[in-house]
Amino acid sequence: MAIQTLTSFFMWCTIINGGLLALWTIIYLLAPDLVYRTQRRWFSASRETFNVVFYSFLGLFKVFFLVFNVVPYVALLIVG
């Protein structure tokens, strides 16, 4: 597989996953009660537990986003 193809692939992965991370963060910042009420229908958890789980999810997603999308993309830009 060519470096150009891999660079393009990781560029689009970075754009899409960065957009998802930004979207989830903005939605949670603008309407936290709506997100909690929506999720409460399926999962019974207190508000404090929900906040911890959601912040943990965003943090873990950010780490995976950086490690598996941004770092390979930057490395391929340097190599290519």
Secondary structure, 3 states (H helix, E strand, C coil): CCHHHHHHHHHHHHHHHHHHHHHHHHHHHHCHHHHHHHHHCCCCCCHHHHHHHHHHHHHHHHHHHHHHHHHHHHHHHHHC
